[in-house]
C-alpha cells in the first residue's frame, strides 16, 4: 500500500503538522487519510486477522480514513465542504491502493 516515503506519507506529515485553521486542500487531506487508513488497516489485520471479504476490507479502509478526516476537521478547523470532499477523495485513494497492492502484500494483509 503506502510506504513511509511515499507521496501519501508526505501528505500525512504535512496535514498532521499544519497549524490550526491552515488552508489544506481536500486532495492533500485525502492523501493523508489514505496513508493513515493503510496504517490503521495493517494494525487491525495484525490484531484481528484478515477481514472476511474484499468488500469488508474496503469498508474498513474507508472507515479508518474517515476517522482520520474527522479528527483533522476537529483539530485543524476545516469546514463541512472540505470534510465531505476529503472523505470522498480518501475513499477513492484507499480503494485504489487496495486494488493495486502487490499480490504478496494483499495475501499478507487482505482477504481474497
C-alpha positions as CSV (number, residue, x, y, z in Angstrom):
1,X,0.0,0.0,0.0
2,X,1.8,3.1,1.1
3,X,5.5,3.4,2.1
4,X,6.8,5.8,4.7
5,X,8.5,7.9,1.9
6,X,5.5,7.9,-0.5
7,X,3.6,10.9,-1.6
8,X,0.8,9.9,0.8
9,X,3.2,9.7,3.7
10,X,4.5,13.2,2.9
11,X,0.9,14.5,2.7
12,X,0.2,12.9,6.0
13,X,3.1,14.7,7.6
14,X,2.1,18.0,6.0
15,X,-1.5,17.7,7.2
16,X,-0.8,16.5,10.7
17,X,1.8,19.2,11.3
18,X,-0.2,22.0,9.8
19,X,-1.2,24.8,12.1
20,X,-4.8,25.2,13.2
21,X,-7.1,26.8,10.6
22,X,-4.4,26.5,7.9
23,X,-5.5,26.1,4.3
24,X,-5.3,22.4,3.4
25,X,-6.7,21.1,0.1
26,X,-9.2,18.3,0.2
27,X,-6.8,16.4,-2.1
28,X,-3.9,16.7,0.4
29,X,-6.2,15.7,3.3
30,X,-7.4,12.7,1.3
31,X,-3.9,11.5,0.5
32,X,-3.0,11.9,4.2
33,X,-6.2,10.0,5.2
34,X,-5.3,7.2,2.7
35,X,-1.9,6.8,4.3
36,X,-3.4,6.8,7.8
37,X,-6.1,4.3,6.7
38,X,-3.4,1.9,5.4
39,X,-1.5,2.1,8.7
40,X,-4.7,1.5,10.8
41,X,-5.8,-1.3,8.5
42,X,-2.4,-3.1,8.8
43,X,-2.7,-2.7,12.6
44,X,-6.3,-4.1,12.5
45,X,-5.2,-7.1,10.5
46,X,-2.3,-7.8,12.8
47,X,-4.6,-7.8,15.8
48,X,-7.8,-9.3,14.3
49,X,-6.7,-11.2,11.2
50,X,-7.9,-10.6,7.7
51,X,-11.5,-9.4,7.1
52,X,-13.9,-12.0,5.7
53,X,-14.3,-10.3,2.3
54,X,-12.9,-7.9,-0.2
55,X,-15.9,-5.5,0.5
56,X,-15.3,-5.6,4.2
57,X,-11.6,-4.7,3.7
58,X,-12.6,-1.7,1.6
59,X,-15.2,-0.7,4.3
60,X,-12.6,-0.8,7.0
61,X,-10.2,1.3,4.9
62,X,-12.9,3.9,4.3
63,X,-13.8,4.0,8.0
64,X,-10.2,4.4,9.1
65,X,-9.7,7.2,6.5
66,X,-13.0,8.9,7.6
67,X,-12.0,8.8,11.3
68,X,-8.7,10.5,10.4
69,X,-10.5,13.2,8.4
70,X,-13.0,13.8,11.3
71,X,-10.1,14.2,13.6
72,X,-8.3,16.7,11.3
73,X,-11.6,18.7,10.9
74,X,-11.8,19.0,14.6
75,X,-8.2,19.9,15.2
76,X,-7.5,22.0,12.1
77,X,-10.7,23.9,11.9
78,X,-11.8,22.7,8.4
79,X,-15.3,23.3,7.2
80,X,-18.0,20.8,6.3
81,X,-17.5,21.0,2.5
82,X,-13.7,20.3,2.8
83,X,-14.6,17.4,5.1
84,X,-17.1,15.8,2.6
85,X,-14.7,16.3,-0.4
86,X,-11.8,14.9,1.6
87,X,-13.8,11.8,2.7
88,X,-14.9,11.1,-0.9
89,X,-11.3,11.5,-2.2
90,X,-9.9,9.4,0.7
91,X,-12.2,6.6,-0.1
92,X,-11.1,6.6,-3.7
93,X,-7.4,6.7,-2.7
94,X,-7.8,3.8,-0.2
95,X,-9.7,1.7,-2.7
96,X,-7.1,2.4,-5.4
97,X,-4.3,1.4,-3.0
98,X,-6.1,-1.7,-2.0
99,X,-6.8,-2.7,-5.6
100,X,-3.3,-2.1,-6.7
101,X,-1.4,-3.6,-3.8
102,X,1.2,-6.2,-4.8
103,X,0.0,-9.7,-4.7
104,X,2.3,-10.8,-1.9
105,X,1.2,-7.7,0.2
106,X,-2.5,-8.5,-0.5
107,X,-2.0,-12.1,0.6
108,X,-0.5,-11.0,3.8
109,X,-2.9,-8.1,4.7
110,X,-6.1,-8.7,2.7
111,X,-8.7,-11.5,2.4
112,X,-9.1,-13.0,-1.0
